[in-house]
Amino acid sequence: MTDTKPDAMTLRREMIELIGGSWTTQITGTAARLKIAQHLAAGAATAEEVAAAAGSAPGATRRLLRAMCSLGLARQVDATRFESTPKGDLLRSDVAGSFYGMSLSWTERLWNAWGGLEAGIRTGEPQVLSGADGFASMAERPDEAAVLNQSQADRSRGAAAEVARVYDFSRFGEVMDVGGGYGTVLAAILRACPAVRGKVFDLAYLEEKSLAFQAGEGVGERSGFVGGSFFDGVPSGPDCYILKSILHDWDDDQCRTILRNIVAASKPGGTVIVIEQVLPEIAEDDPVHHSAFRTDLTMLLGTGGLERTEAEFRALMKACGLTLRRLVPNESEFMVLEATVD
């Protein structure tokens, strides 16, 4: 096969997009914070009308709206008026499938973290308040906690529905969403399996919002919440423990503590479901894996954790008394890793 090399102008355009990629992050985050999509919800509006509602400068707002149009987040209907689009509507906080919280997170905590990428690569250390103390102290920073937890719920919602679609949880009587935050994954599973019950296990400050979220999802009568830290221990009783985007927050030693606590709480042969992005063994220029590699560096900078390959997950689990049985692919960027207690 003959390789076709891109021409100089194609490479130039691609490099400009790579180097200037931060513009899309700031446009989505700023549009969300100014509630541009909400202000367009009633129909087409002028930049002056949107600016009056958002409390922003009319001329600058027009420029933001035009940039949003170039990204498919809005549409210019004539010389003066703009309207929202299905993609833009996902920046609203009041729609199904919203990415409002995630867009705020990427222009707050994660923006600051990525600004320290060089320092993170040089030192191998996180660049923002992180670790177990960082998560626990969120109780003292409710505004930051709300953005973080809503961002995690936004990111998890689509993947949770996919996990519930491709994996049969109906064979379990009770499941536990370990480190589950509001319980996005648990809610998706309980909706898919009407006979199953479940609980979220996470830091105690999340209890009220988690229970309210479960009730809002229509599964409140079959769900509950247990407060605690998975570094101290995990409640026994469930037939299946689920960890969605938990292990990637932590280094191998910390992951071994979490997994061993789950094994200690489990019955022999019990099931542990890990839902994570899985890195390919060989890194290639493939957009399919962009999310995993981006998140790998995000974890370095934001928590001190990392994404892992299948081989690394298998070794990590084996060291904790778990056997990785299979990987279940789906249409999201996450993989379902099914393990059993030895």
C-alpha positions in Angstrom: 0.0 0.0 0.0 1.3 3.5 -0.9 1.2 6.1 1.9 -0.4 9.3 0.8 1.3 12.2 2.5 -0.8 15.3 3.2 0.3 18.4 1.3 1.9 21.4 2.9 -1.3 23.4 3.1 -3.3 20.6 4.7 -0.6 20.1 7.3 -0.6 23.9 7.9 -4.4 23.9 8.5 -4.2 20.9 10.8 -1.4 22.4 12.9 -3.2 25.7 13.3 -6.3 23.8 14.6 -4.1 21.8 17.0 -2.3 24.8 18.3 -5.4 26.9 18.7 -7.6 24.2 20.0 -8.3 26.0 23.3 -10.7 28.4 21.6 -13.5 25.8 21.5 -13.1 25.1 25.2 -13.4 28.8 26.1 -16.3 29.4 23.7 -18.4 26.5 25.1 -17.6 27.4 28.7 -18.3 31.1 28.2 -21.5 30.4 26.3 -22.6 28.1 29.1 -21.7 30.6 31.9 -23.5 33.4 30.1 -26.5 31.1 29.4 -26.5 32.0 25.7 -28.5 28.9 24.8 -31.2 29.6 27.4 -31.5 33.2 26.1 -32.1 31.8 22.6 -34.6 29.2 23.8 -37.6 31.3 23.0 -36.5 31.8 19.4 -34.3 33.9 17.2 -32.8 37.0 18.9 -30.4 39.8 18.1 -27.0 40.1 19.7 -28.3 43.2 21.6 -31.2 41.2 23.0 -28.9 38.3 24.0 -26.4 40.7 25.6 -29.1 42.5 27.6 -30.2 39.1 29.0 -26.7 37.9 29.6 -25.3 41.2 31.0 -22.6 41.3 28.4 -21.3 43.8 25.8 -23.5 43.8 22.6 -20.6 43.9 20.1 -18.6 41.3 21.9 -21.7 39.1 22.2 -22.2 39.3 18.5 -18.7 38.1 17.9 -19.2 35.2 20.4 -22.5 34.2 18.7 -20.8 34.2 15.3 -18.0 32.0 16.6 -20.7 29.7 18.1 -22.3 29.5 14.7 -19.0 28.3 13.2 -19.0 25.4 15.7 -22.6 24.5 15.2 -23.6 25.8 18.6 -25.9 28.5 17.1 -27.2 29.5 13.7 -27.3 33.0 12.1 -30.8 33.3 10.5 -30.3 36.8 9.0 -28.1 39.8 9.2 -29.0 40.5 12.9 -30.6 37.5 14.5 -29.3 34.2 15.9 -31.0 31.0 17.1 -29.9 28.0 19.0 -29.2 24.5 17.5 -29.6 21.0 19.0 -25.8 21.0 19.7 -26.0 24.4 21.4 -29.0 23.4 23.5 -26.7 20.8 25.2 -25.0 23.8 26.9 -28.3 24.5 28.8 -28.5 23.2 32.3 -32.2 22.2 32.0 -32.1 19.8 29.1 -31.7 16.0 28.9 -28.1 15.1 28.1 -26.8 18.5 29.2 -23.1 19.3 29.1 -23.5 22.5 31.1 -21.5 21.3 34.1 -18.8 19.7 32.0 -18.3 22.9 30.0 -17.9 24.9 33.3 -15.4 22.4 34.7 -13.2 22.7 31.6 -13.0 26.5 31.9 -12.4 26.4 35.7 -10.6 23.6 37.5 -9.4 21.8 34.4 -8.4 25.0 32.6 -6.2 25.8 35.5 -4.8 22.3 35.6 -3.9 22.2 31.9 -2.2 25.6 32.2 0.4 23.7 34.3 1.0 20.9 31.7 4.7 21.7 31.4 5.2 21.7 35.2 3.1 18.5 35.4 5.3 16.7 32.8 8.5 17.9 34.5 7.5 16.9 38.0 4.9 14.2 37.4 2.7 16.0 40.0 -0.9 17.3 39.9 -1.3 21.0 39.3 -4.4 21.7 41.3 -5.7 20.7 44.8 -6.1 16.9 44.5 -5.9 13.5 46.1 -8.1 12.2 48.8 -7.9 15.4 50.8 -8.8 17.4 47.7 -12.0 15.4 47.1 -13.0 15.4 50.8 -12.5 19.2 51.2 -15.0 19.7 48.4 -17.6 19.7 51.2 -16.1 23.1 52.3 -16.3 24.5 48.7 -19.9 23.9 47.6 -19.7 25.9 44.4 -16.7 24.1 43.2 -18.2 20.7 44.3 -21.4 21.4 42.4 -19.5 22.1 39.2 -17.3 19.0 39.6 -20.1 16.6 40.4 -22.4 18.0 37.7 -19.5 17.7 35.2 -19.0 14.0 36.2 -22.8 13.4 35.9 -22.8 15.1 32.4 -19.9 13.0 31.3 -21.3 9.7 32.7 -24.9 10.0 31.5 -24.5 8.7 27.9 -22.0 6.1 28.9 -24.2 4.9 31.8 -27.1 4.3 29.4 -24.7 2.3 27.1 -23.4 0.2 30.0 -26.9 -0.6 31.1 -27.7 -1.6 27.5 -24.8 -3.9 26.8 -24.3 -5.6 30.2 -27.0 -7.7 32.0 -27.3 -6.4 35.5 -30.7 -8.0 36.0 -29.1 -11.1 37.5 -28.0 -9.1 40.6 -30.3 -8.4 43.5 -28.4 -5.4 44.7 -25.6 -3.3 43.1 -23.4 -0.6 44.7 -22.1 2.4 42.7 -18.8 3.0 44.4 -17.7 6.6 44.3 -20.8 7.2 42.3 -21.4 10.9 43.1 -25.0 11.7 42.3 -25.5 8.1 41.1 -25.8 8.6 37.3 -24.6 5.0 36.6 -26.8 3.5 39.3 -29.9 5.3 38.0 -29.3 4.0 34.4 -29.0 0.5 35.7 -32.1 0.6 37.9 -34.1 2.0 35.1 -33.0 -0.8 32.8 -33.6 -3.5 35.5 -36.8 -2.9 37.4 -36.2 -5.7 39.9 -32.7 -4.6 41.0 -32.0 -2.4 44.0 -28.9 -0.3 44.6 -26.9 2.2 46.6 -24.4 4.9 46.0 -21.3 4.8 48.2 -19.5 8.1 48.3 -18.4 10.9 50.6 -21.1 11.9 53.1 -21.6 15.5 51.9 -23.1 14.1 48.7 -26.0 12.3 50.3 -28.7 14.9 49.9 -28.0 15.7 46.3 -27.5 12.1 45.4 -30.8 11.0 46.9 -32.5 14.0 45.2 -31.0 13.0 41.9 -32.2 9.4 42.3 -35.7 10.5 43.1 -35.6 12.8 40.0 -34.6 9.9 37.9 -37.6 7.9 39.1 -35.6 5.2 41.0 -35.6 6.7 44.4 -37.7 3.9 45.9 -35.1 1.3 44.9 -31.9 3.3 45.7 -30.1 4.6 48.7 -26.9 6.3 49.8 -24.1 5.2 52.2 -21.5 7.7 53.2 -17.8 6.9 53.6 -14.4 6.7 51.9 -13.4 3.7 49.8 -9.9 4.1 51.2 -11.2 3.1 54.7 -13.5 0.2 53.6 -16.5 -0.6 51.5 -19.9 -1.8 52.8 -20.6 -5.5 52.3 -23.8 -7.0 51.0 -24.2 -6.1 47.3 -23.9 -8.8 44.6 -22.1 -6.4 42.3 -19.8 -3.4 42.9 -19.5 -0.8 40.1 -16.6 1.6 39.7 -17.2 4.2 36.9 -14.2 6.5 36.3 -12.8 5.8 39.8 -9.6 3.9 39.2 -8.3 6.5 36.8 -8.3 9.1 39.6 -5.6 7.2 41.5 -2.1 5.7 41.2 -1.6 2.0 41.4 -1.0 1.8 45.1 -4.2 3.8 45.8 -6.1 1.6 43.4 -4.9 -1.5 45.1 -6.3 -0.2 48.4 -9.7 0.5 46.8 -9.9 -2.9 45.1 -8.7 -4.8 48.1 -11.4 -3.2 50.2 -14.0 -4.2 47.7 -12.7 -7.8 47.6 -12.7 -7.9 51.4 -16.4 -6.9 51.3 -17.4 -9.3 48.5 -18.4 -12.9 48.5 -16.1 -15.3 46.7 -17.1 -15.3 43.0 -18.7 -11.8 43.4 -18.7 -9.4 40.5 -16.8 -6.2 40.2 -17.6 -4.0 37.2 -15.0 -1.4 36.2 -16.0 1.2 33.7 -13.1 3.1 32.3 -11.5 4.2 29.0 -8.8 1.7 28.0 -5.6 2.9 26.3 -4.4 1.0 23.3 -1.1 -0.9 23.7 0.4 1.1 20.9 -0.4 4.8 20.6 -1.4 5.9 17.1 -2.9 8.9 15.3 -6.5 7.7 15.6 -9.3 10.1 16.7 -11.0 7.1 18.4 -8.4 7.2 21.2 -8.2 11.0 21.5 -10.5 11.0 24.5 -8.5 8.4 26.4 -5.2 10.2 25.9 -6.7 13.6 26.7 -8.1 12.2 29.9 -4.8 10.5 30.8 -3.1 13.8 30.9 -6.1 15.4 32.6 -5.7 12.8 35.4 -2.0 13.5 35.7 -2.7 17.2 36.1 -5.9 17.1 38.1 -5.8 14.1 40.4 -2.4 12.3 40.0 -4.1 9.3 38.4 -3.8 7.8 35.0 -5.6 5.8 32.2 -4.5 2.2 31.7 -4.1 -0.4 29.0 -6.0 -3.8 29.2 -2.8 -5.5 30.4 -2.3 -2.9 33.1 -5.9 -3.4 34.4 -5.4 -7.1 34.3 -2.2 -7.0 36.4 -3.7 -4.4 38.8 -6.8 -6.6 39.4 -4.7 -9.8 39.8 -2.7 -8.2 42.6 -5.9 -7.6 44.5 -7.6 -11.0 44.2 -9.6 -10.3 41.1 -9.7 -12.0 37.7 -10.5 -9.9 34.7 -13.0 -12.1 32.8 -13.9 -10.0 29.7 -14.1 -6.5 28.2 -17.5 -5.5 26.9 -17.3 -2.8 24.2 -20.2 -0.4 23.5 -20.9 2.8 21.5 -19.4 5.1 24.2 -15.7 5.8 24.8 -15.8 3.7 27.9 -15.2 -0.1 28.2 -17.0 -2.4 30.6 -14.4 -4.6 32.4 -16.0 -7.5 34.2 -14.0 -9.1 37.0 -14.8 -11.7 39.6 -13.4 -12.2 43.1 -11.1 -15.2 43.3 
